[in-house]
Amino acid sequence: MSLLPQAITAAVLVTLTICVQSAGMAVLIHWGRFRFAHGMHRLRPLRSTALMIRFTSLMIGLHLMQIALWAGIYRWRCFPSWESAFYFSMTSYSTVGYGDLVPPPMWRMLGPLESVTGVLMCGLSVGLLFAIVTRLVGRQETQISSDPDMPPVS
Protein backbone atom coordinates (compact mmCIF):
# COMPACT_ATOMS: atom_id res chain seq x y z
CA MET A 1 0.00 0.00 0.00
CA SER A 2 1.45 3.36 -1.07
CA LEU A 3 1.96 6.19 1.38
CA LEU A 4 1.77 8.75 -1.40
CA PRO A 5 -1.97 9.61 -1.05
CA GLN A 6 -1.55 9.99 2.69
CA ALA A 7 1.58 12.15 2.30
CA ILE A 8 -0.06 14.40 -0.30
CA THR A 9 -3.19 14.76 1.83
CA ALA A 10 -1.04 15.54 4.88
CA ALA A 11 0.95 18.19 3.01
CA VAL A 12 -2.20 19.84 1.70
CA LEU A 13 -3.85 19.83 5.14
CA VAL A 14 -0.81 21.28 6.91
CA THR A 15 -0.43 23.96 4.23
CA LEU A 16 -4.12 24.92 4.40
CA THR A 17 -4.01 24.96 8.21
CA ILE A 18 -1.03 27.33 8.18
CA CYS A 19 -2.77 29.52 5.59
CA VAL A 20 -5.98 29.75 7.66
CA GLN A 21 -4.02 30.56 10.83
CA SER A 22 -1.78 33.11 9.11
CA ALA A 23 -4.61 34.87 7.31
CA GLY A 24 -6.73 34.96 10.45
CA MET A 25 -3.88 36.32 12.53
CA ALA A 26 -3.09 38.94 9.87
CA VAL A 27 -6.69 40.16 10.01
CA LEU A 28 -6.62 40.22 13.83
CA ILE A 29 -3.30 42.09 13.85
CA HIS A 30 -4.64 44.66 11.39
CA TRP A 31 -7.82 45.08 13.43
CA GLY A 32 -5.83 45.28 16.67
CA ARG A 33 -3.53 47.96 15.31
CA PHE A 34 -6.55 49.96 14.21
CA ARG A 35 -8.15 49.59 17.65
CA PHE A 36 -4.96 50.64 19.45
CA ALA A 37 -4.43 53.59 17.13
CA HIS A 38 -8.01 54.91 17.33
CA GLY A 39 -9.88 55.51 20.53
CA MET A 40 -7.83 53.45 22.95
CA HIS A 41 -6.25 56.42 24.72
CA ARG A 42 -7.88 55.74 28.06
CA LEU A 43 -8.29 51.99 28.20
CA ARG A 44 -10.25 51.03 31.28
CA PRO A 45 -10.18 47.52 32.76
CA LEU A 46 -13.63 46.67 31.39
CA ARG A 47 -12.64 47.70 27.86
CA SER A 48 -9.37 45.76 28.13
CA THR A 49 -11.34 42.73 29.26
CA ALA A 50 -13.79 43.07 26.36
CA LEU A 51 -10.91 43.41 23.91
CA MET A 52 -9.21 40.26 25.22
CA ILE A 53 -12.50 38.35 25.11
CA ARG A 54 -12.97 39.37 21.47
CA PHE A 55 -9.45 38.40 20.46
CA THR A 56 -9.59 35.09 22.33
CA SER A 57 -13.02 34.22 20.90
CA LEU A 58 -11.83 34.98 17.37
CA MET A 59 -8.73 32.83 17.94
CA ILE A 60 -10.91 29.94 19.10
CA GLY A 61 -13.02 30.44 15.99
CA LEU A 62 -9.86 30.21 13.87
CA HIS A 63 -8.91 26.95 15.53
CA LEU A 64 -12.40 25.54 15.03
CA MET A 65 -12.13 26.37 11.32
CA GLN A 66 -8.87 24.45 11.15
CA ILE A 67 -10.36 21.52 13.04
CA ALA A 68 -13.29 21.51 10.60
CA LEU A 69 -10.86 21.46 7.68
CA TRP A 70 -9.21 18.30 9.00
CA ALA A 71 -12.62 16.86 9.92
CA GLY A 72 -13.70 17.22 6.30
CA ILE A 73 -10.91 14.89 5.20
CA TYR A 74 -11.62 12.47 8.04
CA ARG A 75 -15.29 12.41 7.05
CA TRP A 76 -14.41 11.81 3.43
CA ARG A 77 -11.77 9.14 4.07
CA CYS A 78 -12.15 7.66 7.55
CA PHE A 79 -15.40 8.05 9.46
CA PRO A 80 -19.07 7.46 8.64
CA SER A 81 -20.41 10.61 10.32
CA TRP A 82 -19.51 14.28 10.70
CA GLU A 83 -19.80 13.94 14.46
CA SER A 84 -17.12 11.22 14.53
CA ALA A 85 -14.88 13.10 12.11
CA PHE A 86 -15.13 16.39 14.02
CA TYR A 87 -14.67 14.64 17.38
CA PHE A 88 -11.57 12.80 16.16
CA SER A 89 -10.19 15.99 14.64
CA MET A 90 -10.79 17.99 17.80
CA THR A 91 -9.16 15.41 20.05
CA SER A 92 -6.20 15.15 17.68
CA TYR A 93 -5.75 18.91 17.17
CA SER A 94 -5.89 19.54 20.91
CA THR A 95 -3.56 16.58 21.61
CA VAL A 96 -6.13 15.00 23.95
CA GLY A 97 -6.27 11.89 21.75
CA TYR A 98 -8.63 9.64 23.69
CA GLY A 99 -8.08 6.74 21.30
CA ASP A 100 -11.72 5.69 21.28
CA LEU A 101 -11.87 6.44 17.54
CA VAL A 102 -9.11 5.27 15.25
CA PRO A 103 -8.87 5.98 11.52
CA PRO A 104 -8.22 3.15 9.08
CA PRO A 105 -4.57 2.03 8.94
CA MET A 106 -3.86 3.89 5.71
CA TRP A 107 -4.83 7.24 7.31
CA ARG A 108 -3.40 6.83 10.83
CA MET A 109 -0.51 9.18 10.19
CA LEU A 110 -2.91 12.14 9.94
CA GLY A 111 -3.91 12.10 13.64
CA PRO A 112 -0.43 12.64 15.07
CA LEU A 113 0.39 15.13 12.33
CA GLU A 114 -2.75 17.09 13.19
CA SER A 115 -1.61 17.09 16.83
CA VAL A 116 1.78 18.57 15.98
CA THR A 117 0.13 21.12 13.70
CA GLY A 118 -2.44 21.99 16.37
CA VAL A 119 0.26 22.58 18.98
CA LEU A 120 2.10 24.91 16.62
CA MET A 121 -1.06 26.83 15.68
CA CYS A 122 -2.06 27.18 19.33
CA GLY A 123 1.46 28.44 20.05
CA LEU A 124 1.05 31.13 17.39
CA SER A 125 -2.27 32.15 18.95
CA VAL A 126 -0.79 32.32 22.42
CA GLY A 127 2.07 34.43 21.07
CA LEU A 128 -0.36 36.94 19.57
CA LEU A 129 -2.50 37.05 22.73
CA PHE A 130 0.66 37.60 24.79
CA ALA A 131 1.67 40.47 22.50
CA ILE A 132 -1.78 42.05 22.97
CA VAL A 133 -1.59 41.75 26.76
CA THR A 134 1.92 43.20 26.69
CA ARG A 135 0.63 46.13 24.62
CA LEU A 136 -2.29 46.68 27.00
CA VAL A 137 -0.04 46.60 30.06
CA GLY A 138 2.47 48.92 28.38
CA ARG A 139 -0.30 51.35 27.44
CA GLN A 140 -1.65 51.28 30.98
CA GLU A 141 1.82 51.96 32.44
CA THR A 142 2.29 54.86 29.99
CA GLN A 143 -1.09 56.30 30.97
CA ILE A 144 -0.30 56.04 34.67
CA SER A 145 3.16 57.62 34.32
CA SER A 146 1.84 60.50 32.18
CA ASP A 147 -1.12 61.30 34.48
CA PRO A 148 -0.12 64.30 36.64
CA ASP A 149 -2.80 63.46 39.20
CA MET A 150 -1.39 59.98 39.88
CA PRO A 151 1.18 59.58 42.62
CA PRO A 152 4.50 58.07 41.47
CA VAL A 153 4.74 54.27 41.57
CA SER A 154 7.62 53.00 43.65
N, C-alpha and C positions, 0 to 999 in steps of 0.2 A: 504494500500500500504506500503510495507516494505522499510525502509530506508537503509537496508543492502547494496544493490548494489551501492547506492549513497555514502555511507560511505567507502566502499571498494575502489571505484573509486577515491574518494577524497584522501584517504590515499596513494594510489599508485601514484597519480599525485603529491602530495606534496613531497613524497619521491624521485620521479624521478627529480622533479624541484630542490630539494636540491642537489641531486647527480650531475646534470648538472652544477649548479652554483659552487659547491665545486671543481669538476674536472677542470672546466674552470679556476677558480681562482688559483688552484694549478699550472696549466700550466703557467699562466701569472706570478705568483710569481717566479717560476723556471726561466722563460725567463727573467724576470726583474732582478733577482739576477745575472744571467749571464751577462746581459747588464751592470749592475753597476760594476761588477767585471772586465770586459774586455773592455777597450777602452773608458771609460767614465771619464777619468782623468780631461780633460778640457771640461766640458759640457758648450757649448755656448747656448744663449737663443733660437736660431733656432733649435738646436738639442733637447733641453728640450721640446720645443713646439711640435716637431715631435714625440717625445717619448710619450707625453701626448695624442696626437691625436691618436696614435696607440693603446695605452691602452684603451682609452675611446671608440674607434671604436670597439675593440674586446669585451669590456664589453657590448656594445649595441648589438653586434652579439650574445653574450651569452643570453641576455634577449629575443631577437627575437627567439632563439631556444626554450626557455622555453615557450614563448607565443605560438609557433607553436605546442608544445607538448600538451598544453591545448586545442588548436584549433582542434587538431586531435580528441580528445574525443567529443568536441562540435559538430564537423562535423558528427561523427559517431552516436551520441545520440540526438542531439538537432536541428541542423540547416540543411537546404537543400543544402547549397553551402559552399565552402571553404571560399569565401569572407566574408560571414556572420559569419562563425565560427571564422575566424581570427580577424575580426573586433570586435566581442563580446569579444574574449579573450584579445585583446589589450586594449580595454577600461576597462575591468575588472582588468587586471594585473597592469595597470597604475593608477587605482582608479578613472579614469574619469567617467566611468559608466553613459553614456548618458541615458540609459533606453529605447532607441528606439528599441532594440532587447531584448527579454526576453526568456530564455529557458523554456521548458515545466516544469510544477510544480514539477515533480519528480526530476529534475536536478537543481533547482534554488539555492540550497545550494552551488553549485560549484562556481558561480560568486563571492560572497563575500569571499569565501575561497581563490580563486585565487587572490583577491585584497590584503588580508592579506599576502599571500605568496609573492606577487609581491613587496609589501612594504619592507618586510624583505630581499628579494634578492637585491633590489635596495640599501638598507642600507649596505649590505655586499660590494656591488660594490663601493659605496661612501667611505666606510672605506678603501678599498684597494687603491683607487685613492688618498685619503687623505694621506695615508702612502707613496705613491710614491712622491707626492708633497713635503711632509715633508723631504723625503730623498734627493730630488733635491735641496731644499732650504738649507738643512744641508751641502750638498756637496759644494754648491756654497759658503756658509759662510766659510767652511774649506779652499777652494781654495783662497778666498780673504784674509783670515788671514795668510795663509802660503806664499803668494806672497810678496817677499821683495820689489818689485817696487810699491806696493799699499800703499797709505797713510793709517794710522790707522783710523778705523771707530769709531766715538765718539757717 
